[in-house]
Amino acid sequence: MAVPKRHKTSSTRDMRRMHLFIASPRLTLCKKCNKPIKPHIVCKNCGYYKGKEEIDVLGKLTKKERKLRERDIQKTEKEKPLSAQDLSKK
């Protein structure tokens, strides 16, 4: 029967097994564009954080990319589900 020549410390053992313990990142949805983002971070898609625009994302894009991004934003705004308040406005 094989016997280890050296004693493995608990630290070495745990570092070897680290891939078993790594948790997936917690994600939330952006309130403006409904894309998954990390909590407490500005949305990279729309540039909003806590309902305020922090970064002008469209200003940093080329003309072609800006048109595509604006179309995506308009689509997501149309697809938003209606809340009880929106339904009662009719």
Buried (B, 14 or more C-beta within 10 A) or exposed (E): EEEEEEEEEEEEEEEEEEEEEEEEEEEEEBEBBBBEBEEEEBBEBBBBBEEEEEBEBBEEBEEEEBEEBEEBBEEBEEEEEEEEEEEEEE
